[in-house]
C-alpha cells in the first residue's frame, strides 16, 4: 500500500461506495473505520432490512429533497442512479424488490447482505480496510490536505474522503467528528438538527397506548400561526410519543419550528374522507348498529385502546347506545377523528434520528467532484454534508451517489498526480543517463 494512498474515513454507505469506486479505477485505497466492522448503521437501517433506495425517475428522487439540496445532488444522482444501485447489488448476488410505496429492499430482507456486497466490492477491487481505527484529525497545510492523525500515528495522503456521517445514533459511531473537523478546516457548518426522528409529546400519552398503530393516518404540526406541515403514513404510539413514517417525515420541520415557537401535533385518522363524508359514514355505521354501545361501534373503526380517551375528551359516555347518540355528539366525534390535537411536541432527540439535518454547508463543496472548496484534496460525501431527505430510501441513495462521485474524483486526481510524478521521475532518470 502506497504511503500516499487515498484515505477514506468512515465505513458506512458513502464510504464503502467511495472506496469501491476509487479502487475500481486503479487507485490505492485504505478505508478507516472506527468500529470493529463496516456498515454498523446500515445493519440497523429499515428495521434491519435496509431500504437501499427509492424507485422511480431519478429526477423525482431529487425533488424529494429541499431545493438547495436537490440542485446540489442533481449531478451525483444522475451519475450513480437508483438503477445503478440495484444493478450493483445484483452483480454481488443481492437481488432487490420494489414495494408498492416505491421503497427498494434486498429480496432477502437482510441488511447484512447489503453490507456484505458493499464490503465485497471494496476488497475485490483491491481496496484495503482497517477496523478499530479511530481517526482524530485531518492534517493540512498550504490549503491542501496532507494526511490524517490516527491515534499516535500519522498517515500521509494528498487525497482524503470524509464520510463519517452526522450525529445521530452515536452508538453506531456517528459522533459528529467529521463535522467538527470540517469546522476546524474553515468550512461553514449548518446547525445540526434531528431528521427522521420520533416526536416526544407532552404531557405524556397514556402508557397503555404503547404499540398502538394507525395505518395511513395524517399528522400535522401547528404553531400559533397555523399549520406548518403535514405527512401522511403509518403512525406508531410509543411510551414517549409518536413514531412511524408519518412522524419521522415531519420531524425535520418540527425541530426547526420548535426553535421559534410552541408546536402542537394533530392527527387525522381518516385523511381519505372529508368531514361530511366521514360524518355520513359514521352515521351509516351507527344506524346499522343502533343497539350497540358507541365504544363498541368505534372499536370496529379504530384501535380499541384509544377509544375510551377519545370519547372522554368530547364527554360522550362509552355506554351510549347507537339509537341514543345525538347528531351533535356524532359530529363532535367526527371533528375529533379529523383533527385530534394529541399534545405539544416537547422535544426531538437528534441521537434518535435516522439521519441528521445540517452539517458541512453545500456551498463549500463542488457538486461535480465533491471536493472541498476550502481544502484541496479533501472530498466529502454522505451525511457529513447538509443533506437530509424524507423517509423511503432517499438518504441512502444520496449517500451512495455522493460517495460514488467523491471516489471517482479522488481517483482521477490521484491517477493524474501519479502519472505526472512518474513522468517527472522518468525525465530525471533520462537526464542522469545522459
PyMOL commands that set and color helices and strands:
alter all, ss='L'
color gray80, all
select helices_A, chain A and resi 13-24+40-48+58-63+67-79+82-91+111-124+170-172+177-184+207-209+245-258+275-288+294-299+304-313+327-338+350-352+362-364+382-384+394-433
alter helices_A, ss='H'
color red, helices_A
select strands_A, chain A and resi 6-9+29-32+51-54+96-98+103-106+128-130+135-141+144-150+153-156+160-162+189-195+199-202+213-223+226-237+241-243+264-268+340-347+355-360+378-380
alter strands_A, ss='S'
color yellow, strands_A
deselect
rebuild
show_as cartoon
